[in-house]
Amino acid sequence: MVDRFHVASAAVADESIADHEPQWIREHAKAGRREAFLEKRQALESRLERLRAKELQQRKRYESGESFPKRAKIADGASRTSKPDDESEFLLDDYESDDGQKQHGREDNASLDSGLSGHSFDLAVRLGLVSEAETEEDDPEESIKVFYCSRTHSQLMQFASEVRRVKIPFAEVGDSAGTEEDQNPQIEEIKHLALGSRKTLCINKDVNRLANPVAINERCLELQQSKTPSNRKCAFLPTKDNEPLVHQFRDLTLAKVRDIEDLGDLGSRIGICPYYASRATIKPSEVVTLPYPLLLQKSSREALDISLKDHVVIIDEAHNLMDAISGLFSVEISLTELRKSRAQTGIYLQKFRNRLKGKNRVYVTQAVRLIDSLVGYLEKIKEQVKSSEGPVSIVDLLTGKGVDQINLYKLSKYLQESKLARKVDGYAIHIEEKQLAKPSAPTTPTLTKVQSFFQCLTYPAAEGRFFFSKTVNEDVVLKYLLLDSTNHFKEIVEEARAVILAGGTMSPASLPVFLTDVAKL
């Protein structure tokens, strides 16, 4: 497709000079573009050939049973041979980032240029999928791709079946018209990739049996922790040793058009996680299909290492776009959940207070104060307000002791980077298992929902509204409803080369209203 794009671009350029330039100038310009294109294509094929040779050598080593050299791990103070106490794994890592910069320096220019977010780059290095010393010449050149987004996986599977029917002759640049090869042109397959969430692509039976998507995500991340025993880690997770399987998955995925179910079957057959292995397939793909949440949420795009810069985005069923964005960024949390989260965080803080250093102690204390403020407000609503629902002022939510001095942006950033919710929930489960003397079933960390609600407190007041409602079981629910989706969609419009909204039931008059601000960019 990148070849076809360059050929089409050259044709457009030829037409632009056809009316006001002599024939010899047009021929010279055409020959220059053809030569430059062939040189670029030859260089790309040479780089791909080196990659194929490298992957073939790795595959032979893998099939012969030869293991790859592992990275030397540096101990953090105490010896690795010493047995840590049972609760040290729940202790937060030191956090001193208060200036918006990552401590590990992953969000520098090199990381951003690679298309990986800082967290994803750290994970890829730790898993052995990316080497910090690798250069750009080892990576295939990324082509302009089309991101096709729809509401459900069934619609994306239907799109994939239609793509299979497309037969495109192989793009050649040169004066070969009229030859015998034109009578039987070689067919070029469209490089298609279907992306999905862990819930859709996970092949670990112990993980995908969990019904809640958040619980699946948390369980998957838990199995990747360095402190997790080797016999409990996911056997399908990509590592340096099984990197040839990742390359095989990538090649087989691009060999023909596969839908999301085909990728799951392919990963099970090869023995590699399709959710993580598909990331190596994004860059060489030409058409990428994905559901609404993976495109519209920045955190999801970063988790999948998706960059929309200079690519084309097509959103099908776009009449559902505003409702979809509103649903993704609207959050609700109950008084019961806040109380549970407060109790768990309080126990955690009491246990590790003397072991928390620097900003960790400050931010955990701030999180507790903010939860106390929300709990206090909802308890007042439950006892003093007779109506079953009503609007809420954000000022009333932040009346707790010392809450007015909390920087909500920094607190939200800390909760996301420190993974406090996972630590608190892990310690709570650890205590419960010690008391009951049996393993507990995986659950969704309550503090994760609280963290999502904290993020809503940082949104501009004009974008949404807060409400409360009382339930039949005498609980009180605090809700945030996103009313204006413009800012959340504007980032996609600014980054992409073009955004196409497609739908059969959209009103032509209402569309510019939704894109009034972003259309001025």
Stockholm file with secondary structure:
# STOCKHOLM 1.0

chainA/1-521         MVDRFHVASAAVADESIADHEPQWIREHAKAGRREAFLEKRQALESRLERLRAKELQQRKRYESGESFPKRAKIADGASRTSKPDDESEFLLDDYESDDGQKQHGREDNASLDSGLSGHSFDLAVRLGLVSEAETEEDDPEESIKVFYCSRTHSQLMQFASEVRRVKIPFAEVGDSAGTEEDQNPQIEEIKHLALGSRKTLCINKDVNRLANPVAINERCLELQQSKTPSNRKCAFLPTKDNEPLVHQFRDLTLAKVRDIEDLGDLGSRIGICPYYASRATIKPSEVVTLPYPLLLQKSSREALDISLKDHVVIIDEAHNLMDAISGLFSVEISLTELRKSRAQTGIYLQKFRNRLKGKNRVYVTQAVRLIDSLVGYLEKIKEQVKSSEGPVSIVDLLTGKGVDQINLYKLSKYLQESKLARKVDGYAIHIEEKQLAKPSAPTTPTLTKVQSFFQCLTYPAAEGRFFFSKTVNEDVVLKYLLLDSTNHFKEIVEEARAVILAGGTMSPASLPVFLTDVAKL
#=GR chainA/1-521 SS CHHHHHHHHHHHHHHHTTTTSCHHHHHHHHHHHHHHHHHHHHHHHHHHHHHHHHHHHHHHHHHTTCCCCCCCCCCCSSCTTSCCCTTGGGSCCCCCCCSSCCTTCTTSHHHHHTTCCHHHHHHHHHHTSSCTTCCGGGSCCCCCCEEEEESSHHHHHHHHHHHHTCCEECCCCSSCTTSGGGTSCCEECCCEEECCCHHHHCCCHHHHTCSCHHHHHHHHHHTTCTTSCTTTSCTTSCCSTTHHHHHHHHHHHHHSCCCHHHHHHHHHHHTSCHHHHTHHHHTTCSEEEEEHHHHHCHHHHHHTTCCCTTCEEEESSGGGHHHHHHHHHCEEEEHHHHHHHHHHHHHHHHHHGGGCCTHHHHHHHHHHHHHHHHHHHHHHHHHHCCSSEEEECHHHHTCSTTGGGCCHHHHHHHHHHHTHHHHHHHHHHHHHHHHHTSCCCCCCCHHHHHHHHHHHTTSCGGGEEEEEEECTTSCEEEEEEECCCHHHHHHHHHHSSEEEECCSSCCTTTHHHHTTTGGGC
#=GC SS_cons         CHHHHHHHHHHHHHHHTTTTSCHHHHHHHHHHHHHHHHHHHHHHHHHHHHHHHHHHHHHHHHHTTCCCCCCCCCCCSSCTTSCCCTTGGGSCCCCCCCSSCCTTCTTSHHHHHTTCCHHHHHHHHHHTSSCTTCCGGGSCCCCCCEEEEESSHHHHHHHHHHHHTCCEECCCCSSCTTSGGGTSCCEECCCEEECCCHHHHCCCHHHHTCSCHHHHHHHHHHTTCTTSCTTTSCTTSCCSTTHHHHHHHHHHHHHSCCCHHHHHHHHHHHTSCHHHHTHHHHTTCSEEEEEHHHHHCHHHHHHTTCCCTTCEEEESSGGGHHHHHHHHHCEEEEHHHHHHHHHHHHHHHHHHGGGCCTHHHHHHHHHHHHHHHHHHHHHHHHHHCCSSEEEECHHHHTCSTTGGGCCHHHHHHHHHHHTHHHHHHHHHHHHHHHHHTSCCCCCCCHHHHHHHHHHHTTSCGGGEEEEEEECTTSCEEEEEEECCCHHHHHHHHHHSSEEEECCSSCCTTTHHHHTTTGGGC
//
